[in-house]
Amino acid sequence: LFRSPDQLQRWEALFGASALPPPPLLKRATRWLLKVALGIELAPPTVQGLQAYAVAKPMLGFVDVLYADDGLRVTRGNRGSLVVTQRVR
């Protein structure tokens, strides 16, 4: 992708995670809530823009897939919720 290490360093300086402004208050509050309530830890984004995370507390519940094809999916949750999703093309 980059022909020299210098090009990569210049790209990271302009577009990398270190060039991003600090997140707004609402985003920081959401991340804090995710950490406290669900035990979700977000790693800093990589140079390629990938975001990794770890979940310390397991999620409780399940979803049964009742029907699925290329354009439609019907699921039922453990609390009785029924969700129908349609793919928009």
Buried (B, 14 or more C-beta within 10 A) or exposed (E): EEEEEEEBEEBBEEEBEEEEEEEEEEEEEEBEEBEEEEEBEEEEEEEEEEEEEEEEEEEEEEEEEEEEEEEEBBBBEEEEEEEEEEEEE
